[in-house]
Amino acid sequence: MSAQILAFDTAANNNYTKDQGNAEGLFGEYMLMELVLEVARSSQDPQGRLAELFDRITTRARRGGVVTDKNTTMMQFRKHAESFFVLAGKNV
């Protein structure tokens, strides 16, 4: 097994996931983080790749028609996305 299995440090991770109460949510967050870190690290510009992914995901949410920029759900979505990608950026 690779040392990158726990690719982001525990202290940052504990702060990030403290509000998530179920194992399924935690698993999804950890799995997604590992995949995002792998994609970013395979790029010549990891930080730029993370920024691109953030932009694509938030654009997809806006275009999806389910939420709008002034909608509470979109604000929560964006806050979660920002926290996720800040953490990824610290660990890439």
Secondary structure by P-SEA (a helix, b strand, c coil): cccccccccaaaaaaaacccccaaaaaaaaaaaaaaaaaaaacccaaaaaaaaaaaaaaaaaaccccccccaaaaaaaaaaaaaaaaaaacc
